[in-house]
Amino acid sequence: MKKFARTAIAAVTVAMLAFAGACGSSSATGGSSSSGAETVTIGTSNDAPLAFIDKSGNLTGIDGDIMMAVAKENGWKVKNSVSNFSTLIASLNTNKIDIINDSMRITPERQKKVNFSDPFYNLSDSIIVKKSETAVTGYDQLKGKPLGTVTGTVYPDLLNKLSPGKVKLFDSQATMIQAIVNGDIFGGVTDQPVAAYSLKQDPSLKIRVVNAPTPYFLSPVAPSVRLDDKTRLAAINSGLKKIKANGEYDKIMKKWDMPKTAYIK
């Protein structure tokens, strides 16, 4: 997936272009091509900087790089599949994909439907508002305002408590940002790395990223497999332990500027 463009509208266009070519394969074998390698289909919502498809068709991002390192340890060939975040679990359980890898928080409700591996890292939340909304320092300033978040995330319950009947759900981060810039909603809530990356890639965006003094969520995220897929689950956990031991995990976390609170050893 290409970087966020000069406006949120351009960002949507970039995402659409990435989606069109996001069903290719990523190399996880360091250039080798063993004919006996297992092909694993990994599903994401193509959301930078978590797990997205770069211009060469390779899976990258925080979760993406960790998963590709795990895949390399297991000798897997990776096939990429992109869909909306809200449809990933259904895609997994109808055998369209083998692994969900999209910074998905581990929740009791999701654990009824999928089997999570050991967590990759801890994820917190951020608020996005217009750049001119300088008085916003946390969630109290969002009460009663029109708000938004991305469909399928853990944030709708929080926003409905803050602004009952005034919450809008979006299919992507880019369209939510566009709605904030347009004034269609007052603000949005999303994952901290995504919010920070949006502004880092395009400082001209007329938005502010606000990290509340106390995050509403600070919870582990992990890839997941079907409930009966014990073999692949064990392989992910084994690969994760290996890249933590050999230093690759730390290298990836530093590459994406992840805070120390996010690390899980």
C-alpha positions, 0 to 999 in steps of 0.5 A: 500500500502506498503512503498516505497522499496529500489529502484524505481523498488521495489517501482513499484513492491510494487504498483502492489502488493497493486493494486492486493489486493486493492479492499477490504473494509475499516472499518469506523465504529470503529469495529461495523457492522450495517447491515443497514450501507451504502456501499460507493465505494471510488476510488483512484490511490493508491498513498502514502501518499495521499490515499493508501491501507495499508497492511491490506487492509484499506484506509489510507494516508492524504486524506485517513485518512480524508475520513475515519474519514468523513465516520465514522461520516456518518456511512458508510462502505467503499469499496476501488477501485484502478485505474490510476489517469487519469481514476478516473473521468470516473470511477465516472461518469460510476458508478464504484465508488461513490467518488473520493478521491485522492488529486485532485485539484479543477479546472474549467475543472474538475468542469464541470464533477464532484462536489467537496466537501469543500476542505480538504487542500491546495496542493503545488508542488515539483521538483524531480531531481537526487541527483547529480543535486545540482544546481537545486533550482527552475523551471528556471533550468528545462527549455529545459530539458526532464521532466516528471509528472504523467498522469492526474495531473495539471502539464503537461501544466507547463512542456510543457511551460518549455520544449516544446516537451520534456515532458513524462507522467507516470502512477505512481510516482514510474515509474517517479522516476525510469525514473529520476534515470535512466537518461531517464528524467532530472526531474519531478514535483509532489505533495509536500507531495508525493515527500517528502514521497518518500524520507522519506520512502527510503533515499537511493533513488538517488533523491533530492526533491526541493521546489521552493521558489514560488510554481507554484501551491498552491491550494485546493484539495477535494474529488468529487462525481457525479454532481447530487449526492447532498446527498452524497456531503452534507454528506461529507461536514457535516462530514468534519465540524465535524472532524474539530470541534472535533480535528480529522482533526488537528490530521490527518494533524499532523500525515502526517507532513503537513505544516501549509499552507496546513491547511484549517479551 
